């Protein structure tokens, strides 16, 4: 057997193994699970402390579920997010816009997986494109908010990649710090 034949056999074997390993084997009389998920395009805002990785949307018995990983790029604990999801037709027309908040406690400089539940009321089409953006990040001491987040995300859905969003920060006066020291007043 010459070298060329050996390479062809190895490549064929590798392809066969890859194909076989991706098959789901079901017991007799059972169908393999048909969980179908949709890729979601995430618009990353570099000035926000949170980044979403590998977002995928699928339908469950209780509604839609957005599975993803969130990376905390700051030294502050994060408590929650306000998210925007846009459903866009292939022609570029906006079909639906969903905004919702999710609790997502995340330690400083860490990454964690989450399952979010966007309140999607309309059925999604196979041809729809999904775009996800973060409107607001709530930290233990700071709140980061994207100015006109909806307009920025809509521009991104239209292919405007050079849009630079503005992020405003304010002190979080609503969620008390867990490590705060309270001093008793002495007379």
C-alpha positions as CSV (number, residue, x, y, z in Angstrom):
1,X,0.0,0.0,0.0
2,X,1.5,3.3,-1.0
3,X,1.4,6.5,1.0
4,X,-1.5,8.1,-0.9
5,X,-3.7,5.1,-0.3
6,X,-2.8,5.1,3.4
7,X,-3.8,8.8,3.7
8,X,-7.1,8.3,1.9
9,X,-8.0,5.3,4.2
10,X,-7.1,7.3,7.3
11,X,-9.2,10.3,6.2
12,X,-12.1,8.0,5.3
13,X,-11.9,6.3,8.7
14,X,-11.8,9.6,10.5
15,X,-14.9,10.9,8.7
16,X,-16.8,7.6,9.4
17,X,-15.9,7.9,13.1
18,X,-17.0,11.5,13.3
19,X,-20.3,10.7,11.6
20,X,-20.9,7.7,13.9
21,X,-20.1,9.6,17.0
22,X,-22.6,12.3,16.2
23,X,-25.5,9.9,15.9
24,X,-28.0,9.6,18.7
25,X,-28.9,5.9,19.3
26,X,-32.4,5.4,20.6
27,X,-33.9,2.4,22.3
28,X,-36.2,0.3,20.1
29,X,-39.6,2.0,19.8
30,X,-38.2,5.4,20.9
31,X,-37.4,8.4,18.8
32,X,-34.2,10.3,19.4
33,X,-34.6,13.7,21.2
34,X,-35.4,16.5,18.8
35,X,-34.2,19.6,20.7
36,X,-33.7,22.2,18.1
37,X,-31.9,25.4,19.0
38,X,-31.3,28.6,17.2
39,X,-28.1,30.6,17.1
40,X,-28.4,34.1,18.5
41,X,-26.1,36.9,17.4
42,X,-24.7,38.8,20.3
43,X,-23.8,42.5,20.1
44,X,-20.9,43.1,22.5
45,X,-20.5,46.5,24.1
46,X,-16.9,46.7,25.2
47,X,-17.6,49.3,27.9
48,X,-20.1,47.0,29.8
49,X,-18.7,44.6,32.4
50,X,-20.8,41.7,31.1
51,X,-20.3,39.7,27.9
52,X,-22.5,36.9,26.6
53,X,-20.9,33.9,25.0
54,X,-22.6,31.2,22.8
55,X,-26.2,32.3,23.2
56,X,-28.7,29.6,21.8
57,X,-32.5,29.8,21.9
58,X,-34.7,26.8,22.1
59,X,-38.3,26.1,23.0
60,X,-39.2,24.0,26.1
61,X,-42.5,23.0,27.7
62,X,-42.6,26.3,29.6
63,X,-41.7,28.6,26.7
64,X,-38.5,29.8,25.2
65,X,-35.1,29.3,26.9
66,X,-31.9,31.2,26.1
67,X,-28.9,29.2,27.1
68,X,-25.6,31.2,27.3
69,X,-22.5,31.9,29.3
70,X,-21.9,35.3,30.9
71,X,-18.4,36.6,31.5
72,X,-17.9,39.3,34.2
73,X,-15.1,41.6,33.0
74,X,-15.1,43.7,36.2
75,X,-13.9,43.6,39.8
76,X,-17.5,44.0,41.0
77,X,-20.1,41.3,41.7
78,X,-22.9,41.4,39.1
79,X,-26.5,41.0,40.3
80,X,-28.6,41.1,37.1
81,X,-29.1,42.1,33.5
82,X,-31.7,43.9,31.3
83,X,-31.6,42.3,27.9
84,X,-32.9,43.1,24.4
85,X,-33.7,40.5,21.8
86,X,-34.7,41.5,18.3
87,X,-36.3,39.1,15.8
88,X,-35.5,40.2,12.2
89,X,-36.8,38.9,8.9
90,X,-34.4,38.0,6.1
91,X,-35.5,41.2,4.3
92,X,-34.2,43.2,7.4
93,X,-37.7,44.1,8.7
94,X,-38.0,44.0,12.5
95,X,-40.7,41.4,13.4
96,X,-40.4,41.5,17.2
97,X,-38.5,43.2,20.0
98,X,-38.4,41.7,23.5
99,X,-36.9,43.4,26.6
100,X,-36.7,41.7,29.9
101,X,-34.7,41.5,33.1
102,X,-33.0,38.5,34.6
103,X,-31.2,38.0,37.9
104,X,-27.7,36.7,37.3
105,X,-25.4,36.8,40.3
106,X,-21.8,36.5,39.1
107,X,-18.6,36.9,41.0
108,X,-15.9,39.4,39.9
109,X,-13.8,38.2,36.9
110,X,-15.7,35.0,36.4
111,X,-17.8,33.2,33.9
112,X,-21.0,31.1,34.5
113,X,-23.7,29.5,32.4
114,X,-27.3,30.6,32.7
115,X,-30.7,29.7,31.3
116,X,-32.8,32.8,30.7
117,X,-36.5,32.9,29.9
118,X,-37.4,35.7,27.4
119,X,-41.1,36.4,27.2
120,X,-41.5,35.6,23.5
121,X,-45.1,35.7,22.5
122,X,-44.9,35.1,18.7
123,X,-43.7,31.9,17.1
124,X,-40.3,32.1,15.4
125,X,-39.7,31.3,11.8
126,X,-36.8,29.2,10.5
127,X,-35.7,32.2,8.4
128,X,-35.7,34.7,11.3
129,X,-32.4,36.1,12.6
130,X,-32.1,36.8,16.3
131,X,-29.9,39.6,17.8
132,X,-29.2,39.9,21.5
133,X,-27.9,43.0,23.3
134,X,-27.5,44.1,26.9
135,X,-29.4,47.2,27.8
136,X,-28.3,47.4,31.5
137,X,-26.0,45.6,33.9
138,X,-26.6,45.8,37.6
139,X,-23.7,45.4,39.9
140,X,-23.4,45.5,43.7
141,X,-22.2,49.1,43.6
142,X,-22.6,50.3,40.0
143,X,-25.3,50.3,37.3
144,X,-24.1,50.4,33.7
145,X,-26.7,51.5,31.1
146,X,-26.3,51.7,27.3
147,X,-27.7,55.0,26.0
148,X,-30.3,54.3,23.3
149,X,-29.5,50.6,23.4
150,X,-32.5,49.7,21.2
151,X,-31.4,52.1,18.4
152,X,-27.8,50.8,18.6
153,X,-28.9,47.2,18.4
154,X,-31.3,47.9,15.5
155,X,-28.4,49.6,13.6
156,X,-26.3,46.5,14.2
157,X,-29.1,44.3,12.8
158,X,-28.9,46.4,9.6
159,X,-25.2,45.6,9.2
160,X,-23.8,48.8,10.7
161,X,-20.8,47.2,12.5
162,X,-19.0,50.5,13.4
163,X,-21.7,51.8,15.8
164,X,-20.1,52.8,19.1
165,X,-22.6,52.8,21.9
166,X,-22.3,55.2,24.9
167,X,-22.4,53.6,28.4
168,X,-23.4,55.6,31.4
169,X,-22.7,54.5,35.0
170,X,-24.5,55.5,38.2
171,X,-24.0,54.3,41.7
172,X,-26.3,51.5,42.8
173,X,-28.1,53.0,45.8
174,X,-30.8,50.3,45.8
175,X,-28.9,47.1,46.5
176,X,-27.0,47.3,49.8
177,X,-23.4,46.1,49.9
178,X,-23.0,42.8,51.7
179,X,-19.6,43.7,53.2
180,X,-20.7,47.1,54.6
181,X,-19.7,47.9,58.1
182,X,-22.3,49.5,60.3
183,X,-21.0,51.6,63.2
184,X,-23.1,52.0,66.3
185,X,-23.5,55.5,67.4
186,X,-22.0,56.0,70.9
187,X,-23.0,59.0,73.0
